């Protein structure tokens, strides 16, 4: 397979016809109460084939979608469902407590809930005066 340089204007169907097998899952990132929530569409992917990592407030999803079809490549009229590996990173909008994160997978949607770190609050410090004579 030859390498195809990335272009934001590259037509999705062109890339499919050229045999590019990697794909990027769609992701939504939003805040909900005291959490940052990341949702990723992973239809056709087994949860055990997905790895989630948070480092320096960057969330990374890695995984793969296996080809499960018995149909030979030459019998397709159009092949738009991609298979292969993916690696997708997104900068989180706020510092999070990665060790408290929860991930749920339901109907092809991965939902990751990451509690936000509480912001450092200012505190007045009383000065003790020692009068030694």
N, C-alpha and C positions, 0 to 999 in steps of 0.2 A: 504494500500500500504506500502511495506517495504522500508526502507531507503537503498539507494545504495551509497557507498562511491565514491567520485569523483576520477577519474583516467584519466590522459591525454591519456592513451592508451585504454580507454574504447571505444569499437566500437559503432558508432552511431546507427547501427541497433540493436545491443544488448540492448542498453538503451531503444529503442522504444519497443522492445519485452518485456522488464521488466516493462513497464508501466510508465516510467518517462515522465511526461507531460510538464514540464517547458522547455524552449528553450532560446537560446541567438541569437538575430538578428545579422547578419553580419554587421560590421561597418568599414568604411574607414575614416581616419582623415588625412587632408592635409592642406597646407597653400596656399592661393590664394590672391595675392596682400597683402593687410593689414588685411586679415581675416584668421581665422582658420575655416575650413569647415569640418563638420562631416556629412557623409551620412550613413544611415541605411536602410537596406532592410526590409520592413514591409508589405510584400504582404499579403493580406487577413485580415489586421488589420485596423480598423476604426481610423482615426486621433483623434477623440474624446476619444478614449480608451488609448491614449498615454500621458504620462506626461514627461516633460523635465525640468531638474533642473541643475543649475550650482552653485557649491559651492567650494570655494578655488581652482579654476581652474580644477575641476573634473566635467565632464558632466555625468549625469545619465539619462537614459531612463527607464521608467517603464510603463508597460501596460499589456494588455491581448488580446488573440485571442480567440474568442468564437467559439465553435463548431457549425457549421451551417448545418451539414449533418443529414439527417433523417435515414441514414443507421445504422443498429444495429451493435455493435462492433463484434459480432460473424460472420457477413457476409463478413468481410474484408479478403482478401488474404494477403495483405500487407498494413500497415498504417504508412506512413512516414511523413505526414503533421501533425505537432504538434499543439496542442492548449493548452491554459492555460496562466499563467502569466509569465512575464519576467522582469528582472531587470538587466541592463547592465550599467557599469560605465567605463569611460575611462579618463585617465589623459590627459589634453590638453597640447600641446607642448609649449605654451606661455600664459602669462597672458592675459585675455580677458575682454572686457566690457560686462558683462552678461546682463545688462539692455538695451543694444543696439542690442541684438541678434534677428535674424529672422529665422523662420522655415517655410518651404514649403513642402507640401506633394503632390506628383504626381506619378501616376502609380505604387504605392507600394513602392516608394522611398522617405524617409524623408531626407531633406537636411537642415541642420542647419548652418547658417553663423554667426560667432561670431567675431566682430571686435577686433583686437589685441589692447591692451593698448600700447600707445606710451611709448617708453623707456625714462627713466629720462635722460635728456640731461644736460651735464655740462654747467655751466655758470660762467663766470668770474665776480667777484664782485670787484668793484672799492672801494678803501679805501679812505674815506674822512678824511682829516687832519684838525683838529681844532687847530689853534694856538692862544691860549689865553695868554695874558701877563698881 
